[in-house]
Amino acid sequence: MALTKTHHRDTYPAISPTKPSLSQVGKTVLITGGATGIGFEIARSFIKASASRIIILSRRSSALDIAIKKLRNEFKSSSTEFLTRQGDIGDDSSITALWNYLHSQNILVHVLVLNAAHVTPFGPDSLSMDKRELMQSFDVNVGGNFLMSSRFVKQPLRPMGQQLNLVFMSTAGIQRHPAPSQNPYTTSKAAFTALLGRIADERPADDVQIISFHPGLLYTEGAAGYFSPNMPRWDEMALPADFAVWAASPEASWLHGRFVWAHWDVDELKADKDISMQLEQEKGFLKVAVQGLGGVSFDSYFD
């Protein structure tokens, strides 16, 4: 379901990272899975938005070396500082070491982009898989992302009143019925998208602004294992990369806690009075929940 008449496949002026209102000046941005694919493109977009520091986290040191070399060659005149860290968000000790290191270096992270994910192969029958396959997806896509989020919000260096921005790379698979045959991936993504929606109910946007979004159909390393470069028609990486910058800006604050698509035109979204009314009146609108049922009240149990 599209919420706007315009369906973008590439970036456009309203989400351009060079737009003054999307400036990331003075911000430190941490991107998980940032050495390749969409994570790397997100790093490029935040550099274009003048972020003061970009920190890329990846499991592969070789990929980090290549990524940092590319960024330094492309953005020679940029004032952005580039840092890399090897780490695995599926490993609690690795996450702890990362945040302890940042604290030791007196680094406060202002924007956290949760892009790293455990992606499972396509399979016909979920009950035929090994339990370890299922739990590995949940360990990374839920547990790892949760611990990253918790440490991010609880940074000891965070001044009182300092707003943070959390951007989560979700997937349209969480809203498809029947679901695609990547059940461990889609269900774990759905679980964390749901969790972020509820965390947003507890914390206002001026504390930590939270946006989850579907990035599009992108020809990444993972996709190359299943599809050819020309089949299907791929979206441009710049679309979700620039959208991530927009999602980490004040312009997206009205979507706090919600799940959206990078394809939807942000100006049309904001101008649509029906959407604005639903956001205001329906706490579960654009959040993960059981479809087909309205709000549930337990007031009668306490009469």
C-alpha positions as CSV (number, residue, x, y, z in Angstrom):
1,M,0.0,0.0,0.0
2,A,1.4,3.4,-1.0
3,L,0.4,6.4,1.1
4,T,1.4,9.0,-1.5
5,K,0.6,9.3,-5.2
6,T,4.3,9.8,-6.0
7,H,6.5,6.7,-5.7
8,H,10.2,7.6,-5.8
9,R,12.9,5.2,-7.0
10,D,15.7,7.7,-6.7
11,T,16.5,10.7,-4.4
12,Y,14.8,14.0,-4.9
13,P,15.2,17.6,-3.6
14,A,13.0,17.3,-0.4
15,I,15.4,14.7,1.0
16,S,18.7,16.0,-0.4
17,P,21.4,15.9,2.3
18,T,22.6,19.3,1.1
19,K,19.3,20.9,2.0
20,P,20.1,23.3,4.9
21,S,17.2,22.1,7.1
22,L,18.7,18.5,7.0
23,S,22.2,19.7,8.1
24,Q,24.1,17.3,10.4
25,V,26.7,19.9,11.4
26,G,28.2,19.1,14.8
27,K,26.7,15.5,14.8
28,T,28.6,12.2,15.2
29,V,26.8,9.5,13.2
30,L,27.3,5.7,13.9
31,I,26.3,3.3,11.1
32,T,26.2,-0.4,11.7
33,G,27.0,-2.5,8.6
34,G,28.3,0.7,7.1
35,A,31.2,-0.7,5.0
36,T,29.3,-1.9,2.0
37,G,25.9,-1.6,0.3
38,I,23.3,0.7,1.7
39,G,25.2,1.3,4.9
40,F,28.1,2.7,2.9
41,E,25.7,4.9,0.8
42,I,24.2,6.2,4.1
43,A,27.7,7.2,5.2
44,R,28.1,9.2,2.0
45,S,24.8,11.0,2.4
46,F,25.6,12.0,6.0
47,I,29.0,13.4,4.8
48,K,27.1,15.4,2.2
49,A,24.9,16.7,5.1
50,S,28.2,17.9,6.8
51,A,28.2,15.5,9.7
52,S,31.2,16.2,11.9
53,R,32.1,12.6,12.4
54,I,31.1,9.3,10.7
55,I,31.8,6.0,12.5
56,I,31.4,2.9,10.4
57,L,30.9,-0.5,12.2
58,S,31.4,-3.8,10.3
59,R,32.4,-7.4,11.0
60,R,35.0,-7.4,8.2
61,S,38.1,-5.4,8.7
62,S,39.0,-5.8,5.0
63,A,35.7,-4.2,4.0
64,L,36.3,-1.3,6.5
65,D,39.7,-0.7,4.9
66,I,38.2,-0.4,1.4
67,A,35.3,1.7,2.6
68,I,37.4,4.3,4.4
69,K,39.8,4.6,1.5
70,K,36.9,5.2,-0.9
71,L,35.4,7.9,1.4
72,R,38.7,9.7,1.9
73,N,39.3,9.7,-1.9
74,E,35.8,11.0,-2.7
75,F,35.5,13.6,0.1
76,K,39.0,15.0,0.2
77,S,37.8,18.5,0.9
78,S,35.3,17.5,3.5
79,S,35.8,18.4,7.2
80,T,34.1,15.2,8.3
81,E,36.2,12.9,10.4
82,F,36.1,9.2,9.5
83,L,36.4,6.4,12.0
84,T,36.0,2.6,11.6
85,R,35.5,-0.1,14.1
86,Q,35.4,-3.9,13.6
87,G,32.5,-5.4,15.6
88,D,29.5,-7.7,15.5
89,I,26.1,-6.6,16.8
90,G,25.2,-10.3,17.3
91,D,27.9,-10.4,20.0
92,D,27.1,-8.6,23.3
93,S,30.8,-8.3,24.2
94,S,31.5,-6.7,20.9
95,I,28.8,-4.1,21.5
96,T,30.1,-3.4,25.0
97,A,33.6,-3.0,23.7
98,L,32.4,-0.5,21.0
99,W,30.6,1.8,23.4
100,N,33.4,1.6,26.1
101,Y,35.9,2.6,23.4
102,L,33.7,5.6,22.3
103,H,33.4,6.7,25.9
104,S,37.1,6.4,26.4
105,Q,37.7,8.6,23.4
106,N,35.2,11.2,24.7
107,I,32.9,10.6,21.7
108,L,29.2,11.2,22.0
109,V,27.1,9.7,19.2
110,H,24.1,11.8,18.2
111,V,22.7,9.7,15.4
112,L,22.6,5.9,15.4
113,V,21.7,4.2,12.1
114,L,20.8,0.5,12.6
115,N,21.5,-1.0,9.2
116,A,23.4,-4.3,10.0
117,A,21.2,-7.4,9.8
118,H,21.3,-11.1,9.7
119,V,19.6,-12.2,6.4
120,T,18.4,-15.7,6.0
121,P,18.2,-17.6,2.7
122,F,14.9,-18.1,0.9
123,G,13.2,-21.3,2.1
124,P,10.0,-23.1,1.5
125,D,9.2,-24.4,5.0
126,S,10.0,-22.6,8.2
127,L,9.4,-25.6,10.4
128,S,12.1,-27.5,8.5
129,M,14.9,-25.2,9.6
130,D,17.1,-25.6,12.6
131,K,16.2,-23.6,15.7
132,R,19.7,-22.1,15.6
133,E,18.9,-20.5,12.2
134,L,15.9,-18.8,13.7
135,M,17.6,-17.6,16.8
136,Q,20.6,-16.2,15.0
137,S,18.3,-13.8,13.2
138,F,16.7,-12.8,16.4
139,D,20.0,-12.5,18.2
140,V,21.2,-9.9,15.6
141,N,18.0,-8.3,14.3
142,V,16.4,-7.9,17.7
143,G,18.9,-8.6,20.5
144,G,21.8,-6.8,18.9
145,N,19.8,-3.9,17.8
146,F,18.2,-3.6,21.2
147,L,21.5,-3.5,23.0
148,M,22.9,-1.0,20.5
149,S,19.9,1.2,21.1
150,S,20.1,0.9,24.9
151,R,23.8,1.8,25.0
152,F,23.1,4.7,22.6
153,V,20.4,6.3,24.7
154,K,22.3,5.7,28.0
155,Q,25.6,7.2,26.9
156,P,27.4,8.7,30.0
157,L,28.6,11.6,28.0
158,R,25.1,12.7,26.9
159,P,24.2,16.1,28.3
160,M,20.9,16.6,30.0
161,G,18.3,17.5,27.3
162,Q,20.5,16.4,24.4
163,Q,18.2,15.0,21.6
164,L,19.3,11.8,19.9
165,N,18.2,10.3,16.6
166,L,17.7,6.6,15.9
167,V,17.1,5.3,12.4
168,F,16.2,1.7,11.8
169,M,16.5,-0.1,8.5
170,S,13.4,-2.3,8.5
171,T,11.7,-4.1,5.5
172,A,8.4,-4.1,3.6
173,G,8.4,-7.8,4.3
174,I,7.0,-7.1,7.8
175,Q,3.7,-6.0,6.3
176,R,3.3,-8.7,3.6
177,H,0.7,-11.4,3.9
178,P,1.4,-14.1,3.0
179,A,4.9,-13.4,4.2
180,P,7.9,-13.9,1.9
181,S,9.9,-17.1,2.5
182,Q,12.5,-15.5,4.7
183,N,10.5,-15.9,7.9
184,P,13.4,-15.6,10.4
185,Y,14.5,-12.4,8.7
186,T,11.1,-10.8,8.3
187,T,9.7,-11.9,11.7
188,S,12.8,-10.6,13.6
189,K,12.6,-7.4,11.7
190,A,8.9,-7.1,12.5
191,A,9.7,-7.8,16.2
192,F,12.2,-5.0,16.4
193,T,10.1,-2.5,14.4
194,A,7.3,-3.3,16.9
195,L,9.6,-2.8,19.9
196,L,10.8,0.6,18.6
197,G,7.2,1.7,18.1
198,R,6.5,0.9,21.8
199,I,9.8,2.6,22.9
200,A,8.6,5.7,21.1
201,D,5.4,5.6,23.1
202,E,7.6,5.9,26.2
203,R,10.1,8.5,25.0
204,P,9.2,11.7,23.2
205,A,10.9,12.7,20.0
206,D,12.8,15.5,21.7
207,D,14.5,12.8,23.8
208,V,15.2,10.2,21.1
209,Q,13.5,10.5,17.7
210,I,12.9,7.1,16.2
211,I,12.0,6.3,12.6
212,S,11.9,2.9,11.0
213,F,11.7,2.6,7.2
214,H,11.7,0.2,4.3
215,P,14.7,1.2,2.1
216,G,13.5,-0.3,-1.2
217,L,14.6,-3.0,-3.6
218,L,18.4,-2.6,-3.7
219,Y,21.0,-4.5,-5.6
220,T,23.4,-5.4,-2.7
221,E,25.8,-8.2,-2.1
222,G,23.0,-10.3,-0.6
223,A,20.6,-9.6,-3.5
224,A,23.3,-10.6,-6.0
225,G,23.2,-14.1,-4.7
226,Y,19.6,-14.5,-5.8
227,F,19.0,-12.0,-8.7
228,S,20.7,-10.6,-11.8
229,P,21.6,-6.9,-11.9
230,N,18.8,-6.4,-14.4
231,M,16.1,-8.4,-12.8
232,P,14.0,-7.0,-11.1
233,R,14.1,-3.2,-11.6
234,W,16.2,-2.0,-8.7
235,D,15.9,1.2,-6.8
236,E,18.8,3.6,-6.6
237,M,20.9,3.5,-3.4
238,A,20.7,7.3,-3.1
239,L,17.0,7.1,-2.2
240,P,17.2,5.3,1.1
241,A,20.6,6.8,1.9
242,D,19.3,10.4,1.6
243,F,16.0,9.3,3.3
244,A,18.0,8.2,6.3
245,V,19.4,11.7,6.7
246,W,15.9,13.2,6.4
247,A,14.7,10.7,9.0
248,A,17.4,11.9,11.4
249,S,16.3,15.5,11.0
250,P,13.6,17.7,12.8
251,E,11.6,17.5,9.5
252,A,10.7,13.9,10.4
253,S,9.8,14.4,14.0
254,W,6.1,14.1,13.3
255,L,6.7,10.4,12.3
256,H,8.3,9.5,15.6
257,G,8.0,5.8,16.3
258,R,6.4,5.0,12.9
259,F,7.3,2.7,10.0
260,V,7.3,4.3,6.5
261,W,8.7,3.6,3.0
262,A,11.6,5.6,1.5
263,H,9.6,5.6,-1.7
264,W,6.8,7.8,-0.3
265,D,7.1,11.5,-1.0
266,V,7.7,13.3,2.3
267,D,6.0,16.5,1.2
268,E,2.9,14.7,0.1
269,L,2.9,12.7,3.4
270,K,3.0,15.8,5.5
271,A,0.4,17.7,3.4
272,D,-2.2,14.9,3.5
273,K,-4.7,15.9,6.2
274,D,-6.1,12.4,6.5
275,I,-2.7,11.0,7.3
276,S,-2.0,13.7,9.8
277,M,-5.4,13.0,11.5
278,Q,-4.7,9.3,11.7
279,L,-1.3,9.9,13.2
280,E,-2.9,12.1,15.8
281,Q,-5.9,9.9,16.6
282,E,-4.5,6.4,16.1
283,K,-1.5,5.5,18.3
284,G,-1.0,2.3,16.3
285,F,-1.1,3.9,12.8
286,L,2.0,2.9,10.8
287,K,3.2,0.7,13.7
288,V,3.4,-3.1,13.9
289,A,0.2,-4.6,15.4
290,V,-2.5,-7.2,14.6
291,Q,-4.4,-6.0,11.6
292,G,-8.2,-6.0,11.4
293,L,-8.8,-5.1,15.1
294,G,-9.2,-1.7,16.5
295,G,-7.9,-0.4,19.8
296,V,-8.5,-2.6,22.8
297,S,-9.7,-1.3,26.1
298,F,-9.3,-3.1,29.4
299,D,-11.1,-0.4,31.4
300,S,-14.0,-2.7,32.2
301,Y,-11.7,-5.0,34.1
302,F,-11.0,-2.2,36.5
303,D,-14.5,-0.9,37.1
